[in-house]
Amino acid sequence: IVRLISPEVMCGGTPLPGLDSIEASRRKASFEFIFYFTLTSAILSLSLSLFA
């Protein structure tokens, strides 16, 4: 089961043993990368449309 939960809950939650924690941290990192990448591209396109 894949659940979208906030990073505070993921960091403060109970640590999973072994391979599961590695997979969870990798999934969290990829989710944060996609989130920040989308946010940055949205801000860039917005500023380009404003100043163009």
N, C-alpha and C positions, 0 to 999 in steps of 0.2 A: 504493500500500500504506500503510495507516494503522497505525502501531504505537504502543502505549502504553509510553512510556519515562519514566524519572524526569527531573525538571527539571534535575538536575545533569548528566545525559548530554546533554540538549538544549542547555544553556548551554555545556558544554564541547566539544560536537561541532563538526564542521567547518561553517562558515557557508555556507548555500545562497545562490546568486546571485539578486539581484533579487526577483522576485515570490514565489518559493518561500519565502524567509526571512520575508517579510511574512505569508504564509499560515500558515507554521509557528508564528510568534509569536502570531498571532491564535488559532490552534487551541490553543496552549499556554495562553493567557490564558483562553479559554472553559472549558478543562478544569479549570484551577485555580479558576475562579469556581464551577463546578458542584461541585467537590470541597469547597471551603470552605463553600458554601451548604448542602450536605447535612450537613456536619459540624456547622455552627452550628444548624441546625434540629433535628438529633438531640439535641444538648446541651440545647437549649431545651425540647424535649418531655420529655426525661428529668428535667430540673430541675422542670418543671411537674408531672409525675406524682409526684415526690418530695415537693414542698412543698404539693400540693393537699390 
